């Protein structure tokens, strides 16, 4: 009998956000597929009663084997994971933070499991996009999650231009992930395409230095031009309020 693939959400910052179901699954599966074995190992050492030095061994508290699974090795590692599932092992898929497959690798593995008739179960939990949305003060009834924008400016501006008509027509809230290295460029692109509208920028959600800015794009540009952006950012906008 084949095992089951569990898609397990993990904290985006505050470790106390781990769910009881997530702990139970991570403690009982035979394999954990993770982006970075060191980061997942640290998480497991904090939430489970184990010694981090024995994570890859079988013991009373933790029996899972960690497999490194990220975008660059996805095609090489997927057969190994599918084979483990076919041999009856249960596998947990986790990302470094948040819900797996959301702007992270994993959907190809899920798709392959479905194709092979392997059961897939979601263990819901933290999500930076949803946490930012509900804290933003922007409409939440209709939203469009973009994830990370293209790195090349031409493609980035083209996508934002295409999205601008959708945002205005359907009257939805747009959610964008951005790295600190491209934040200023993206804000400039937003200013060019949407004008100097009010936006929300959420930074380091659930962490000690969490910040949420609710201001015009020009004000955000002024602020982050003086202070080097650090951490992970979620940008939200709605042109209809």
Residue frames relative to the residue before (quaternion, step in Angstrom):
aa qw qx qy qz dx dy dz
X 1.0000 0.0000 0.0000 0.0000 0.00 0.00 0.00
X 0.4618 -0.7044 0.4699 0.2641 3.57 -0.85 0.98
X 0.4993 -0.6339 0.4985 0.3169 3.52 -1.22 0.51
X 0.4614 -0.6607 0.5182 0.2863 3.54 -1.31 -0.21
X 0.3257 -0.7154 0.5828 0.2060 3.54 -1.15 0.72
X 0.1385 -0.7787 0.6096 0.0541 3.55 -0.76 1.10
X 0.2096 -0.7472 0.6179 0.1263 3.58 -0.86 0.98
X 0.0588 -0.8640 0.4986 -0.0384 3.56 -0.08 1.34
X 0.2955 -0.7454 0.5751 0.1623 3.56 -0.70 1.11
X 0.1226 -0.7861 0.6039 0.0482 3.57 -1.03 0.85
X 0.7003 -0.4894 0.3020 0.4229 3.63 -1.17 0.41
X 0.3666 -0.7130 0.5536 0.2251 3.57 -1.17 0.67
X 0.8078 0.0076 -0.0041 0.5894 3.57 1.27 -0.04
X 0.7807 0.2744 -0.1285 0.5466 3.53 0.59 -1.20
X 0.3969 -0.7591 0.4665 0.2208 3.58 -0.48 1.20
X 0.5912 0.5886 -0.3696 0.4092 3.58 1.17 -0.43
X 0.5749 0.5955 -0.3740 0.4184 3.59 1.28 -0.11
X 0.4361 0.6775 -0.4769 0.3512 3.61 1.23 0.01
X 0.3652 -0.7459 0.5123 0.2185 3.59 -0.94 0.82
X 0.6340 -0.5321 0.4020 0.3915 3.55 -1.26 0.41
X 0.6376 0.5227 -0.3281 0.4610 3.58 1.02 -0.77
X 0.6363 0.5297 -0.3333 0.4511 3.58 0.97 -0.82
X 0.6451 0.5156 -0.3171 0.4663 3.57 0.94 -0.88
X 0.6571 0.5215 -0.3093 0.4478 3.57 0.92 -0.94
X 0.6778 0.4872 -0.2939 0.4656 3.58 0.89 -0.92
X 0.6832 0.4939 -0.2941 0.4503 3.59 0.83 -0.96
X 0.6685 0.5029 -0.2890 0.4654 3.55 1.18 -0.58
X 0.7722 0.3882 -0.1872 0.4668 3.59 1.14 -0.51
X 0.5836 0.5856 -0.3970 0.3987 3.63 1.11 -0.39
X 0.5031 -0.6609 0.4731 0.2938 3.54 -1.25 0.45
X 0.7936 0.1645 -0.0656 0.5821 3.57 1.15 -0.61
X 0.0949 -0.7574 0.6421 0.0715 3.57 -1.10 0.76
X 0.1850 -0.7690 0.6062 0.0837 3.56 -0.70 1.14
X 0.0708 0.8329 -0.5354 0.1207 3.58 -0.49 1.18
X 0.6121 -0.5683 0.4095 0.3670 3.56 -1.20 0.58
X 0.7973 0.0357 0.0461 0.6008 3.56 0.83 -1.07
X 0.3770 -0.7608 0.4808 0.2187 3.58 -0.41 1.20
X 0.6195 0.5488 -0.3517 0.4374 3.60 1.09 -0.60
X 0.6800 0.4797 -0.2912 0.4719 3.57 0.91 -0.91
X 0.6663 0.4784 -0.3054 0.4836 3.57 0.96 -0.83
X 0.6154 0.5456 -0.3420 0.4545 3.57 1.05 -0.71
X 0.6423 0.5099 -0.3174 0.4762 3.57 1.02 -0.80
X 0.6385 0.5234 -0.3270 0.4599 3.58 0.95 -0.88
X 0.6726 0.5004 -0.2994 0.4555 3.57 0.87 -0.95
X 0.6463 0.5306 -0.3229 0.4433 3.57 1.01 -0.75
X 0.6902 0.4737 -0.2721 0.4744 3.57 1.20 -0.53
X 0.7752 0.3671 -0.1887 0.4782 3.58 1.02 -0.73
X 0.7429 0.3368 -0.2090 0.5394 3.58 1.22 -0.35
X 0.5095 -0.6570 0.4598 0.3119 3.59 -1.11 0.61
X 0.4257 0.6939 -0.4709 0.3399 3.57 0.53 1.21
X 0.4474 -0.6216 0.5623 0.3118 3.49 -1.36 0.21
X 0.4907 -0.6937 0.4355 0.2971 3.60 -0.68 1.07
X 0.6348 0.5473 -0.3334 0.4317 3.60 1.13 -0.52
X 0.7337 0.3882 -0.2298 0.5081 3.60 1.23 -0.27
X 0.2860 0.8001 -0.4917 0.1904 3.57 1.24 0.30
X 0.7503 0.4035 -0.2293 0.4708 3.60 0.91 -0.81
X 0.6266 0.4955 -0.3579 0.4835 3.58 1.19 0.34
X 0.5138 -0.6238 0.4842 0.3353 3.54 -1.24 0.39
X 0.1595 0.7680 -0.6086 0.1197 3.56 -0.82 1.00
X 0.7408 -0.4449 0.2696 0.4249 3.56 -1.26 0.10
X 0.7458 0.4253 -0.2239 0.4614 3.58 1.05 -0.69
X 0.8155 0.0625 0.0354 0.5743 3.56 1.01 -0.78
X 0.0474 -0.8389 0.5422 -0.0083 3.56 -0.59 1.10
X 0.4846 0.7108 -0.4127 0.2995 3.58 1.24 -0.01
X 0.2978 -0.6980 0.6216 0.1940 3.51 -1.25 0.62
X 0.3193 -0.7628 0.5322 0.1818 3.57 -0.78 1.00
X 0.0987 -0.7744 0.6241 0.0321 3.55 -0.93 0.99
X 0.3831 -0.7112 0.5417 0.2325 3.55 -0.84 0.98
X 0.0859 0.7979 -0.5833 0.1253 3.58 -0.64 1.17
X 0.2283 0.7672 -0.5615 0.2096 3.56 -0.29 1.27
X 0.7798 -0.4015 0.2046 0.4345 3.56 -1.28 0.27
X 0.7115 0.4878 -0.2723 0.4261 3.58 0.87 -0.95
X 0.7767 0.2925 -0.1874 0.5255 3.63 1.10 -0.49
X 0.2939 0.8099 -0.4716 0.1878 3.57 1.31 0.20
X 0.6976 0.4780 -0.2889 0.4488 3.59 0.81 -0.94
X 0.6688 0.4895 -0.3044 0.4695 3.60 1.12 -0.60
X 0.7343 0.4475 -0.2324 0.4544 3.57 0.97 -0.86
X 0.5581 0.6475 -0.3950 0.3364 3.60 1.07 -0.60
X 0.6489 0.5062 -0.3460 0.4505 3.67 0.86 -0.76
X 0.6263 0.5410 -0.3342 0.4510 3.59 1.04 -0.76
X 0.6753 0.4841 -0.2904 0.4746 3.57 0.96 -0.88
X 0.6425 0.5150 -0.3195 0.4689 3.59 0.96 -0.86
X 0.6426 0.5263 -0.3165 0.4582 3.58 0.99 -0.83
X 0.6353 0.5201 -0.3262 0.4685 3.59 1.00 -0.82
X 0.6542 0.5084 -0.3061 0.4690 3.58 0.97 -0.85
X 0.6617 0.5073 -0.3060 0.4595 3.60 0.94 -0.85
X 0.6841 0.4682 -0.2714 0.4890 3.56 1.19 -0.58
X 0.6594 -0.5713 0.2884 0.3945 3.55 1.26 0.37
X 0.5285 0.6249 -0.4209 0.3912 3.59 1.23 0.11
X 0.3615 -0.7058 0.5659 0.2257 3.56 -1.07 0.76
X 0.1426 -0.8075 0.5717 0.0282 3.57 -0.92 0.97
X 0.1916 -0.7479 0.6245 0.1178 3.56 -1.03 0.86
X 0.1937 -0.7576 0.6140 0.1071 3.56 -0.93 0.96
X 0.0450 0.7947 -0.6024 0.0596 3.58 -0.72 1.08
X 0.3003 -0.7027 0.6044 0.2254 3.55 -1.27 0.40
X 0.7012 -0.4349 0.3211 0.4649 3.59 -1.23 0.01
X 0.7849 -0.0955 0.0844 0.6064 3.57 1.12 -0.68
X 0.7953 0.3130 -0.2248 0.4679 3.55 -1.04 0.78
X 0.7221 -0.4352 0.3352 0.4204 3.53 -1.30 -0.45
X 0.4641 -0.6980 0.4692 0.2780 3.61 -0.68 1.06
X 0.7892 0.3046 -0.2973 0.4426 3.53 -1.31 0.69
X 0.6187 0.5077 -0.3590 0.4802 3.64 1.21 -0.24
X 0.7997 -0.1665 0.0318 0.5760 3.58 -0.17 1.34
X 0.6440 0.4176 -0.3225 0.5540 3.53 1.17 0.73
X 0.6071 -0.5528 0.3996 0.4076 3.61 -1.17 0.37
X 0.4462 0.7113 -0.4849 0.2447 3.55 -1.22 0.41
X 0.6181 0.5758 -0.3802 0.3766 3.60 0.95 -0.69
X 0.6110 0.5475 -0.3579 0.4459 3.61 1.09 -0.62
X 0.6331 0.5166 -0.3225 0.4778 3.56 1.07 -0.74
X 0.6389 0.5147 -0.3201 0.4737 3.58 0.96 -0.87
X 0.6589 0.5174 -0.3016 0.4552 3.58 0.91 -0.93
X 0.6635 0.4986 -0.3032 0.4683 3.58 0.98 -0.84
X 0.6214 0.5358 -0.3377 0.4612 3.58 1.05 -0.75
X 0.6462 0.5115 -0.3144 0.4712 3.57 0.95 -0.88
X 0.6403 0.5322 -0.3106 0.4587 3.57 0.99 -0.88
X 0.7337 0.4196 -0.2197 0.4872 3.58 1.02 -0.86
X 0.5203 -0.6646 0.4030 0.3538 3.59 1.25 0.05
X 0.4406 0.6799 -0.4595 0.3640 3.58 1.22 0.48
X 0.4768 -0.6936 0.4635 0.2770 3.57 -0.85 0.96
X 0.1313 -0.7711 0.6211 0.0487 3.54 -1.08 0.84
X 0.0140 -0.8063 0.5907 -0.0272 3.57 -0.83 1.00
X 0.2991 -0.7575 0.5580 0.1593 3.56 -0.89 0.98
X 0.1519 -0.7402 0.6496 0.0842 3.54 -1.02 0.93
X 0.2209 -0.8460 0.4690 0.1250 3.60 0.14 1.28
X 0.1435 0.7838 -0.5940 0.1105 3.51 -1.26 0.47
X 0.8567 -0.1561 0.0988 0.4817 3.58 -1.16 -0.62
X 0.0457 0.7582 -0.6489 0.0453 3.52 -1.20 0.77
X 0.4337 -0.7170 0.4802 0.2593 3.59 -0.65 1.08
X 0.6335 0.5514 -0.3359 0.4263 3.58 0.99 -0.81
X 0.7115 0.4400 -0.2612 0.4816 3.58 0.82 -0.97
X 0.6231 0.5370 -0.3447 0.4523 3.60 0.99 -0.76
X 0.6656 0.4906 -0.2978 0.4771 3.57 0.97 -0.86
X 0.6488 0.5421 -0.3195 0.4278 3.58 0.93 -0.89
X 0.7271 0.4421 -0.2664 0.4526 3.59 0.72 -1.00
X 0.6836 0.4613 -0.2845 0.4888 3.59 1.22 -0.39
X 0.5542 0.6848 -0.3581 0.3094 3.56 1.24 -0.37
X 0.3728 -0.7059 0.5152 0.3117 3.57 0.99 -0.78
X 0.5479 0.5843 -0.3970 0.4481 3.57 1.31 0.15
X 0.6588 -0.5095 0.3586 0.4217 3.62 -1.17 0.43
X 0.2132 -0.8094 0.5414 0.0789 3.55 -0.92 0.94
X 0.5000 0.6891 -0.4215 0.3121 3.59 1.24 -0.13
X 0.7747 0.0742 -0.0557 0.6255 3.59 1.17 -0.57
X 0.1419 0.7921 -0.5837 0.1086 3.58 -0.76 1.00
X 0.2549 -0.7466 0.6019 0.1238 3.53 -1.27 0.58
X 0.1815 -0.7928 0.5762 0.0811 3.57 -0.58 1.17
X 0.2214 -0.8038 0.5450 0.0882 3.56 -0.59 1.19
X 0.3112 -0.7175 0.5513 0.2905 3.57 0.98 -0.83
X 0.7573 -0.3200 0.2601 0.5063 3.57 -1.09 -0.69
X 0.4205 -0.6994 0.5243 0.2434 3.56 -0.98 0.88
X 0.6450 -0.5123 0.3796 0.4213 3.62 -1.20 0.38
X 0.5264 -0.6525 0.4499 0.3078 3.57 -1.07 0.73
X 0.6758 0.4714 -0.2943 0.4841 3.58 1.04 -0.73
X 0.5259 -0.6907 0.3997 0.2943 3.54 -0.76 1.09
X 0.6296 0.5530 -0.3444 0.4233 3.58 0.95 -0.79
X 0.6880 0.4607 -0.2689 0.4919 3.56 0.92 -0.95
X 0.6244 0.5485 -0.3344 0.4443 3.57 1.06 -0.78
X 0.6859 0.4757 -0.2800 0.4742 3.58 0.87 -0.95
X 0.6210 0.5389 -0.3437 0.4537 3.60 1.03 -0.73
X 0.6648 0.4987 -0.3028 0.4665 3.58 0.92 -0.92
X 0.6710 0.4954 -0.3025 0.4613 3.59 0.89 -0.90
X 0.6244 0.5307 -0.3353 0.4649 3.58 1.05 -0.70
X 0.6520 0.5037 -0.3039 0.4784 3.57 0.98 -0.86
X 0.6772 0.5015 -0.2880 0.4550 3.57 1.00 -0.85
X 0.5816 0.6208 -0.3794 0.3639 3.58 1.05 -0.69
X 0.6709 0.4848 -0.3072 0.4696 3.59 0.96 -0.79
X 0.6300 0.5279 -0.3313 0.4633 3.57 1.07 -0.73
X 0.6431 0.5353 -0.3147 0.4482 3.57 0.94 -0.93
X 0.7117 0.4577 -0.2586 0.4660 3.58 0.89 -0.92
X 0.6820 0.5008 -0.2922 0.4458 3.59 0.97 -0.84
X 0.7698 0.3472 -0.1781 0.5051 3.57 0.82 -1.02
X 0.3098 -0.7805 0.4862 0.2419 3.59 1.29 -0.25
X 0.3798 0.7214 -0.4862 0.3145 3.52 0.69 1.13
X 0.4943 -0.6244 0.5178 0.3125 3.53 -1.37 0.26
X 0.2734 -0.7672 0.5658 0.1286 3.55 -0.87 1.01
X 0.1172 -0.7935 0.5963 0.0319 3.57 -0.90 0.99
X 0.0258 -0.8096 0.5839 -0.0534 3.56 -0.72 1.15
X 0.2721 -0.7058 0.6269 0.1867 3.56 -1.11 0.76
X 0.0667 0.8029 -0.5917 0.0274 3.58 -1.05 0.69
X 0.4252 -0.6817 0.5386 0.2537 3.53 -1.17 0.70
X 0.6245 -0.5502 0.3844 0.3995 3.61 -1.17 0.40
X 0.6305 0.5761 -0.3270 0.4044 3.58 1.14 -0.62
X 0.7740 0.3106 -0.1712 0.5246 3.59 1.12 -0.58
X 0.3588 0.7746 -0.4719 0.2206 3.60 1.25 0.02
X 0.6825 0.4918 -0.2978 0.4512 3.60 0.78 -1.01
X 0.6519 0.5156 -0.3166 0.4571 3.59 0.92 -0.88
X 0.6706 0.4957 -0.2998 0.4634 3.57 0.94 -0.88
X 0.6353 0.5206 -0.3313 0.4643 3.59 0.99 -0.78
X 0.6379 0.5154 -0.3224 0.4728 3.58 1.01 -0.75
X 0.6454 0.5107 -0.3142 0.4732 3.57 1.02 -0.79
X 0.6427 0.5176 -0.3160 0.4682 3.58 1.01 -0.82
X 0.6301 0.5328 -0.3234 0.4632 3.56 1.00 -0.83
X 0.6699 0.5151 -0.2915 0.4484 3.57 0.92 -0.94
X 0.7636 0.4001 -0.1996 0.4658 3.58 0.91 -0.92
X 0.7870 0.3136 -0.1580 0.5072 3.60 0.93 -0.88
X 0.4730 -0.6394 0.4653 0.3886 3.57 1.20 -0.43
X 0.6542 -0.5241 0.3707 0.3999 3.57 -1.29 0.02
X 0.1153 0.8235 -0.5388 0.1349 3.55 0.55 1.23
X 0.5794 -0.5413 0.4657 0.3930 3.54 -1.34 0.14
X 0.0140 -0.7835 0.6211 -0.0087 3.55 -0.98 0.88
X 0.3028 -0.7014 0.6024 0.2310 3.52 -1.37 0.07
X 0.0648 -0.7763 0.6264 0.0262 3.56 -0.93 0.93
X 0.1072 -0.7873 0.6065 0.0281 3.56 -0.69 1.15
X 0.0766 -0.8163 0.5722 -0.0179 3.54 -0.83 1.05
X 0.8621 0.0399 -0.0364 0.5038 3.58 -1.04 0.87
X 0.0405 0.8523 -0.5188 0.0527 3.58 0.91 0.93
X 0.8450 0.1352 -0.1964 0.4787 3.53 -1.10 1.02
X 0.5884 0.5703 -0.3751 0.4334 3.59 1.26 -0.01
X 0.7306 -0.4335 0.2999 0.4341 3.56 -1.31 0.21
X 0.7778 0.3294 -0.1637 0.5096 3.58 0.95 -0.87
X 0.1804 0.8044 -0.5414 0.1651 3.59 1.07 0.68
X 0.0358 0.7793 -0.6239 0.0471 3.55 -1.02 0.90
X 0.0746 -0.7692 0.6325 0.0514 3.56 -1.13 0.72
X 0.1444 -0.7903 0.5938 0.0441 3.56 -0.66 1.17
X 0.0498 -0.7645 0.6426 0.0106 3.55 -0.93 0.98
X 0.3640 0.7295 -0.4705 0.3375 3.56 -0.02 1.30
X 0.6424 -0.4945 0.4027 0.4249 3.55 -1.32 0.02
X 0.6454 -0.5328 0.3765 0.3973 3.56 -1.19 0.54
X 0.6336 0.5442 -0.3338 0.4370 3.59 0.97 -0.82
X 0.6490 0.5076 -0.3147 0.4712 3.59 1.04 -0.74
X 0.6399 0.5104 -0.3232 0.4749 3.59 1.03 -0.76
X 0.6371 0.5257 -0.3232 0.4619 3.57 1.00 -0.80
X 0.6472 0.5183 -0.3112 0.4644 3.55 0.98 -0.84
X 0.6744 0.5072 -0.2923 0.4499 3.56 0.91 -0.95
X 0.7666 0.3878 -0.2124 0.4656 3.58 0.72 -1.08
X 0.5502 0.5655 -0.4084 0.4590 3.58 1.26 -0.02
X 0.6858 0.4538 -0.2659 0.5031 3.56 1.21 -0.56
X 0.7678 0.2532 -0.1237 0.5754 3.56 1.11 -0.75
X 0.4435 -0.7082 0.4777 0.2714 3.60 -0.64 1.07
X 0.4394 -0.7058 0.4839 0.2732 3.61 -0.67 1.04
X 0.0040 0.7868 -0.6166 0.0275 3.55 -0.98 0.89
X 0.7383 0.3894 -0.2960 0.4645 3.55 -1.11 0.68
X 0.5648 -0.5706 0.4645 0.3736 3.53 -1.33 -0.22
X 0.2200 -0.8123 0.5359 0.0668 3.55 -0.97 0.92
X 0.1330 -0.7238 0.6680 0.1103 3.51 -1.30 0.60
X 0.1384 -0.7851 0.6016 0.0501 3.57 -0.79 1.07
X 0.0356 -0.8005 0.5982 -0.0068 3.58 -0.88 0.96
X 0.0657 0.7955 -0.6008 0.0435 3.57 -1.06 0.72
X 0.0251 -0.7548 0.6553 0.0153 3.51 -1.29 0.54
X 0.2869 -0.8109 0.4902 0.1410 3.59 -0.46 1.18
X 0.6539 0.5607 -0.2939 0.4144 3.57 1.26 -0.12
X 0.6689 0.4480 -0.3245 0.4966 3.60 1.19 0.35
